[in-house]
């Protein structure tokens, strides 16, 4: 699954266009490297997202195309 789509499906970012823009600006990393929006996400990957001064790191637990809002948090686990 593409990185920008995973961020939207998991509800870490509200909109896919916002996720794509964040990737273009270098605010999203995948396994310690700045990632493009088209980067492939797999279970076990670590995603870092910079929201201003706050940085969030999550580990991808599973991939799903469509998830209800109450199950979105089951796709990842917070690391810091």
N, CA, C and O atoms as a MOPAC input file, in Angstrom:
PM7 MOZYME 1SCF
protein

 N      0.84800 1    -1.17200 1     0.00000 1
 C      0.00000 1     0.00000 1     0.00000 1
 C      0.89600 1     1.23700 1     0.00000 1
 O      1.96600 1     1.23200 1     0.60900 1
 N      0.47000 1     2.27100 1    -0.66500 1
 C      1.21100 1     3.53000 1    -0.70500 1
 C      1.20700 1     4.20600 1     0.67000 1
 O      0.26400 1     4.06000 1     1.44700 1
 N      2.26000 1     4.93400 1     0.94500 1
 C      2.40400 1     5.60000 1     2.24000 1
 C      1.30200 1     6.61800 1     2.47000 1
 O      0.71300 1     6.64800 1     3.55100 1
 N      1.00500 1     7.45800 1     1.47600 1
 C     -0.02200 1     8.47600 1     1.66400 1
 C     -1.39900 1     7.85200 1     1.90900 1
 O     -2.18600 1     8.37700 1     2.69600 1
 N     -1.68800 1     6.74200 1     1.24500 1
 C     -2.97200 1     6.07600 1     1.46300 1
 C     -3.03600 1     5.45000 1     2.85700 1
 O     -4.07500 1     5.51000 1     3.51400 1
 N     -1.92400 1     4.84800 1     3.31500 1
 C     -1.92000 1     4.26400 1     4.65700 1
 C     -2.15200 1     5.33700 1     5.71800 1
 O     -2.90400 1     5.11700 1     6.66700 1
 N     -1.51400 1     6.49000 1     5.56600 1
 C     -1.69300 1     7.57200 1     6.54400 1
 C     -3.14300 1     8.02100 1     6.61000 1
 O     -3.64400 1     8.35000 1     7.68500 1
 N     -3.81500 1     8.03800 1     5.47800 1
 C     -5.22200 1     8.43700 1     5.44900 1
 C     -6.12400 1     7.34500 1     6.01400 1
 O     -7.00700 1     7.63200 1     6.82200 1
 N     -5.91300 1     6.08300 1     5.59400 1
 C     -6.75900 1     4.97100 1     6.05600 1
 C     -6.62000 1     4.77600 1     7.56300 1
 O     -7.59900 1     4.48700 1     8.25100 1
 N     -5.39200 1     4.93600 1     8.07400 1
 C     -5.16700 1     4.75200 1     9.50700 1
 C     -5.59300 1     5.97100 1    10.31900 1
 O     -5.57500 1     5.94500 1    11.55000 1
 N     -5.96800 1     7.02200 1     9.63100 1
 C     -6.42100 1     8.27800 1    10.24200 1
 C     -5.33300 1     8.97700 1    11.05600 1
 O     -5.62800 1     9.71200 1    11.99800 1
 N     -4.08400 1     8.74200 1    10.68800 1
 C     -2.98200 1     9.51200 1    11.27900 1
 C     -2.95600 1    10.90900 1    10.67800 1
 O     -2.56000 1    11.87100 1    11.33400 1
 N     -3.38400 1    11.01000 1     9.41900 1
 C     -3.52600 1    12.28400 1     8.72200 1
 C     -4.94000 1    12.31300 1     8.16900 1
 O     -5.44900 1    11.30000 1     7.69000 1
 N     -5.57000 1    13.47200 1     8.23500 1
 C     -6.99300 1    13.55800 1     7.90500 1
 C     -7.30400 1    13.31400 1     6.42600 1
 O     -8.27700 1    12.63400 1     6.10000 1
 N     -6.47500 1    13.86900 1     5.52900 1
 C     -6.74300 1    13.73700 1     4.10300 1
 C     -5.52100 1    13.21200 1     3.36400 1
 O     -4.38500 1    13.45600 1     3.77200 1
 N     -5.76200 1    12.49100 1     2.27600 1
 C     -4.66500 1    11.91500 1     1.49800 1
 C     -3.83200 1    13.01400 1     0.83400 1
 O     -2.61200 1    12.88300 1     0.72500 1
 N     -4.47300 1    14.08700 1     0.39500 1
 C     -3.71400 1    15.17900 1    -0.22800 1
 C     -2.79000 1    15.84400 1     0.78800 1
 O     -1.68700 1    16.26500 1     0.44000 1
 N     -3.22700 1    15.94000 1     2.02500 1
 C     -2.38300 1    16.49300 1     3.08200 1
 C     -1.21000 1    15.55000 1     3.33900 1
 O     -0.08000 1    16.00200 1     3.52200 1
 N     -1.47200 1    14.24800 1     3.35300 1
 C     -0.40200 1    13.26600 1     3.54900 1
 C      0.61200 1    13.35100 1     2.41800 1
 O      1.81500 1    13.27900 1     2.66800 1
 N      0.15400 1    13.50200 1     1.18100 1
 C      1.04500 1    13.62100 1     0.03000 1
 C      1.90100 1    14.87800 1     0.14000 1
 O      3.09700 1    14.84700 1    -0.14800 1
 N      1.28900 1    15.97600 1     0.55400 1
 C      2.01900 1    17.23600 1     0.70100 1
 C      3.07300 1    17.12800 1     1.80400 1
 O      4.18200 1    17.64200 1     1.66200 1
 N      2.72200 1    16.46000 1     2.89700 1
 C      3.68700 1    16.27600 1     3.99100 1
 C      4.88300 1    15.45800 1     3.52500 1
 O      6.01900 1    15.75200 1     3.89600 1
 N      4.63600 1    14.43800 1     2.72000 1
 C      5.72800 1    13.62200 1     2.17800 1
 C      6.60600 1    14.45900 1     1.25800 1
 O      7.83200 1    14.35300 1     1.30400 1
 N      5.99000 1    15.29100 1     0.42400 1
 C      6.74800 1    16.14400 1    -0.49500 1
 C      7.62400 1    17.13900 1     0.25100 1
 O      8.69800 1    17.50300 1    -0.22900 1
 N      7.17600 1    17.58300 1     1.42200 1
 C      7.93300 1    18.54800 1     2.21900 1
 C      8.96400 1    17.88400 1     3.12000 1
 O      9.70700 1    18.57700 1     3.81500 1
 N      9.02400 1    16.55800 1     3.12200 1
 C     10.01900 1    15.84200 1     3.90900 1
 C      9.66800 1    15.68300 1     5.37400 1
 O     10.55600 1    15.50600 1     6.20700 1
 N      8.38500 1    15.74500 1     5.70200 1
 C      7.93900 1    15.64100 1     7.08800 1
 C      7.62200 1    14.21100 1     7.50800 1
 O      7.33900 1    13.95600 1     8.67900 1
 N      7.66700 1    13.27400 1     6.55800 1
 C      7.33200 1    11.87600 1     6.83900 1
 C      8.53800 1    11.00400 1     6.51500 1
 O      9.14500 1    11.13100 1     5.45100 1
 N      8.87600 1    10.11600 1     7.44800 1
 C      9.97900 1     9.18800 1     7.20200 1
 C      9.46200 1     7.76100 1     7.31500 1
 O      8.51000 1     7.47900 1     8.04200 1
 N     10.11300 1     6.87500 1     6.57900 1
 C      9.77800 1     5.45900 1     6.58900 1
 C     11.05800 1     4.69900 1     6.87900 1
 O     12.00300 1     4.72900 1     6.09000 1
 N     11.08500 1     4.01700 1     8.01800 1
 C     12.27200 1     3.27800 1     8.46100 1
 C     13.51500 1     4.16300 1     8.53600 1
 O     14.60700 1     3.74700 1     8.14800 1
 N     13.34300 1     5.38200 1     9.03600 1
 C     14.47500 1     6.27600 1     9.25400 1
 C     14.89100 1     7.10000 1     8.06000 1
 O     15.82900 1     7.88900 1     8.17700 1
 N     14.24800 1     6.96000 1     6.91800 1
 C     14.58300 1     7.72300 1     5.71700 1
 C     13.39500 1     8.55100 1     5.29000 1
 O     12.25100 1     8.11300 1     5.41600 1
 N     13.65400 1     9.74200 1     4.78800 1
 C     12.57700 1    10.57400 1     4.25500 1
 C     11.93500 1     9.81600 1     3.10000 1
 O     12.63200 1     9.30800 1     2.22200 1
 N     10.61400 1     9.74000 1     3.10100 1
 C      9.90500 1     8.89000 1     2.14200 1
 C      9.00900 1     9.70500 1     1.22500 1
 O      8.46800 1    10.74200 1     1.60900 1
 N      8.86800 1     9.21200 1     0.01900 1
 C      7.92200 1     9.78800 1    -0.92900 1
 C      6.53200 1     9.21100 1    -0.65400 1
 O      6.39600 1     8.18800 1     0.01500 1
 N      5.51900 1     9.87300 1    -1.17400 1
 C      4.13900 1     9.43400 1    -0.96300 1
 C      3.88800 1     8.06800 1    -1.58900 1
 O      3.00400 1     7.33700 1    -1.14300 1
 N      4.64800 1     7.72000 1    -2.60900 1
 C      4.43100 1     6.45700 1    -3.30700 1
 C      5.20000 1     5.28400 1    -2.69900 1
 O      5.14100 1     4.17300 1    -3.22500 1
 N      5.91500 1     5.51400 1    -1.60800 1
 C      6.68900 1     4.43900 1    -0.97500 1
 C      5.75700 1     3.33600 1    -0.48300 1
 O      4.66100 1     3.60500 1     0.00900 1
 N      6.20600 1     2.09600 1    -0.62500 1
 C      5.39300 1     0.95100 1    -0.21000 1
 C      5.51500 1     0.73600 1     1.29600 1
 O      6.61600 1     0.72800 1     1.84800 1
 N      4.37100 1     0.56200 1     1.95000 1
 C      4.32500 1     0.32100 1     3.39700 1
 C      3.98400 1    -1.14700 1     3.61900 1
 O      3.07200 1    -1.68900 1     2.99500 1
 N      4.73300 1    -1.78000 1     4.52200 1
 C      4.50600 1    -3.18700 1     4.86200 1
 C      4.43000 1    -3.32400 1     6.38200 1
 O      4.94000 1    -2.46500 1     7.10200 1
 N      3.80800 1    -4.38100 1     6.87600 1
 C      3.79700 1    -4.59900 1     8.33000 1
 C      5.22500 1    -4.68600 1     8.86500 1
 O      6.08700 1    -5.32600 1     8.26400 1
 N      5.46000 1    -4.03600 1    10.00000 1
 C      6.78600 1    -4.00600 1    10.60600 1
 C      7.54500 1    -2.72700 1    10.31700 1
 O      8.53700 1    -2.44100 1    10.98700 1
 N      7.10300 1    -1.94000 1     9.33000 1
 C      7.75600 1    -0.67100 1     9.01600 1
 C      7.49400 1     0.34800 1    10.12200 1
 O      6.46700 1     0.29800 1    10.79900 1
 N      8.44100 1     1.27500 1    10.29300 1
 C      8.29400 1     2.35700 1    11.27000 1
 C      8.12800 1     3.65900 1    10.50500 1
 O      8.95600 1     4.01100 1     9.66500 1
 N      7.04700 1     4.36900 1    10.80700 1
 C      6.74800 1     5.64200 1    10.15200 1
 C      6.93500 1     6.76200 1    11.16700 1
 O      6.42000 1     6.68700 1    12.28200 1
 N      7.66500 1     7.78800 1    10.78300 1
 C      7.83500 1     8.97500 1    11.60900 1
 C      7.13100 1    10.14600 1    10.95100 1
 O      7.32400 1    10.39200 1     9.76000 1
 N      6.31700 1    10.87200 1    11.70800 1
 C      5.56600 1    12.00800 1    11.18100 1
 C      5.86700 1    13.22000 1    12.04000 1
 O      5.74200 1    13.16800 1    13.26300 1
 N      6.26100 1    14.31100 1    11.40200 1
 C      6.58400 1    15.53900 1    12.11100 1
 C      5.41800 1    16.50700 1    12.00200 1
 O      5.10000 1    16.99000 1    10.91500 1
 N      4.78600 1    16.78500 1    13.12600 1
 C      3.70900 1    17.77400 1    13.22200 1
 C      4.26200 1    18.98500 1    13.95500 1
 O      4.08100 1    19.10300 1    15.16700 1
 N      4.92400 1    19.87500 1    13.25500 1
 C      5.53400 1    21.02700 1    13.90200 1
 C      6.66800 1    20.59200 1    14.80600 1
 O      7.63600 1    19.98900 1    14.34200 1
 N      6.56200 1    20.89100 1    16.09400 1
 C      7.60700 1    20.52400 1    17.05100 1
 C      7.42600 1    19.09600 1    17.56800 1
 O      8.32900 1    18.55200 1    18.20400 1
 N      6.28200 1    18.49100 1    17.30500 1
 C      5.98600 1    17.15100 1    17.80500 1
 C      6.26800 1    16.11100 1    16.72700 1
 O      5.85300 1    16.27000 1    15.57900 1
 N      6.96800 1    15.05800 1    17.09600 1
 C      7.26300 1    13.96700 1    16.17500 1
 C      6.61700 1    12.69800 1    16.70600 1
 O      6.78900 1    12.34400 1    17.87300 1
 N      5.87800 1    12.02100 1    15.85000 1
 C      5.19300 1    10.78600 1    16.21200 1
 C      5.85200 1     9.64400 1    15.44800 1
 O      6.10700 1     9.75900 1    14.24900 1
 N      6.12600 1     8.54600 1    16.14000 1
 C      6.63800 1     7.33700 1    15.48800 1
 C      5.66700 1     6.21100 1    15.75500 1
 O      5.26500 1     5.97000 1    16.89300 1
 N      5.29200 1     5.51900 1    14.67800 1
 C      4.37700 1     4.39100 1    14.79100 1
 C      4.94400 1     3.19900 1    14.03100 1
 O      5.67900 1     3.36000 1    13.05600 1
 N      4.59400 1     2.00900 1    14.48900 1
 C      4.95900 1     0.77800 1    13.79400 1
 C      3.71300 1     0.24100 1    13.11300 1
 O      2.65400 1     0.14200 1    13.73300 1
 N      3.83600 1    -0.10400 1    11.84900 1
 C      2.72000 1    -0.64600 1    11.08100 1
 C      2.49700 1    -2.08800 1    11.51000 1
 O      3.41600 1    -2.90500 1    11.45100 1
 N      1.27000 1    -2.40600 1    11.94400 1
 C      0.93800 1    -3.74900 1    12.37800 1
 C      0.26400 1    -4.56100 1    11.27900 1
 O      0.54500 1    -5.74700 1    11.10700 1
 N     -0.62800 1    -3.91100 1    10.53800 1
 C     -1.28500 1    -4.59500 1     9.42700 1
 C     -1.73300 1    -3.57500 1     8.39500 1
 O     -1.80500 1    -2.37700 1     8.66700 1
 N     -2.03000 1    -4.07600 1     7.21100 1
 C     -2.45300 1    -3.24300 1     6.09000 1
 C     -3.88800 1    -3.61200 1     5.74100 1
 O     -4.23000 1    -4.79200 1     5.66200 1
 N     -4.72400 1    -2.60300 1     5.53400 1
 C     -6.10500 1    -2.82900 1     5.11300 1
 C     -6.53800 1    -1.65800 1     4.24000 1
 O     -6.17200 1    -0.51200 1     4.50100 1
 N     -7.32200 1    -1.95200 1     3.19700 1
 C     -7.76100 1    -0.90000 1     2.28100 1
 C     -8.85300 1    -0.02200 1     2.86800 1
 O     -8.83800 1     1.19600 1     2.68500 1
 N     -9.78300 1    -0.62000 1     3.55900 1
 C    -10.89400 1     0.12700 1     4.15100 1
 C    -11.09200 1    -0.33900 1     5.57400 1
 O    -11.20600 1    -1.53700 1     5.83500 1
 N    -11.13400 1     0.61600 1     6.50300 1
 C    -11.26600 1     0.28600 1     7.91500 1
 C    -12.25200 1     1.26300 1     8.55000 1
 O    -12.15300 1     2.46800 1     8.31600 1
 N    -13.20200 1     0.77200 1     9.34700 1
 C    -14.06900 1     1.68600 1    10.08700 1
 C    -13.24500 1     2.51500 1    11.08400 1
 O    -12.16300 1     2.09900 1    11.49800 1
 N    -13.75200 1     3.65700 1    11.45300 1
 C    -13.02100 1     4.57700 1    12.33200 1
 C    -12.60700 1     3.92100 1    13.64400 1
 O    -11.51000 1     4.17400 1    14.14000 1
 N    -13.46500 1     3.08700 1    14.20700 1
 C    -13.13300 1     2.49100 1    15.50700 1
 C    -12.05000 1     1.41900 1    15.40700 1
 O    -11.47800 1     1.03900 1    16.42800 1
 N    -11.75400 1     0.92300 1    14.20800 1
 C    -10.70100 1    -0.06400 1    14.02100 1
 C     -9.40600 1     0.52900 1    13.47000 1
 O     -8.41600 1    -0.19000 1    13.33600 1
 N     -9.39100 1     1.81700 1    13.15000 1
 C     -8.22400 1     2.44200 1    12.52700 1
 C     -6.97400 1     2.33200 1    13.40500 1
 O     -5.87400 1     2.14300 1    12.88500 1
 N     -7.12400 1     2.44600 1    14.70100 1
 C     -5.97800 1     2.39000 1    15.60200 1
 C     -5.35200 1     0.99500 1    15.67800 1
 O     -4.24500 1     0.84500 1    16.19600 1
 N     -6.04100 1    -0.01800 1    15.17300 1
 C     -5.48400 1    -1.37600 1    15.21200 1
 C     -4.47300 1    -1.59500 1    14.07800 1
 O     -3.82900 1    -2.64300 1    14.03300 1
 N     -4.32200 1    -0.63800 1    13.17100 1
 C     -3.38200 1    -0.76400 1    12.06300 1
 C     -1.95300 1    -0.43100 1    12.46200 1
 O     -1.00700 1    -0.80700 1    11.77000 1
 N     -1.79400 1     0.28000 1    13.58500 1
 C     -0.45700 1     0.72900 1    13.99300 1
 C     -0.33000 1     0.70700 1    15.50500 1
 O     -1.30900 1     0.54900 1    16.23500 1
 N      0.93700 1     0.87300 1    15.96100 1
 C      1.22500 1     0.94300 1    17.38900 1
 C      2.17100 1     2.10900 1    17.60100 1
 O      3.17500 1     2.23000 1    16.89900 1
 N      1.86000 1     2.98100 1    18.57600 1
 C      2.71200 1     4.12600 1    18.87300 1
 C      4.02700 1     3.66500 1    19.49200 1
 O      4.03700 1     2.82800 1    20.39500 1
 N      5.13300 1     4.21300 1    19.00400 1
 C      6.44300 1     3.92400 1    19.57600 1
 C      6.91300 1     5.08500 1    20.44700 1
 O      7.52400 1     4.87300 1    21.49400 1
 N      6.62600 1     6.30800 1    20.01500 1
 C      6.97600 1     7.49100 1    20.83200 1
 C      6.13200 1     8.66700 1    20.43600 1
 O      6.27600 1     9.74900 1    21.00500 1

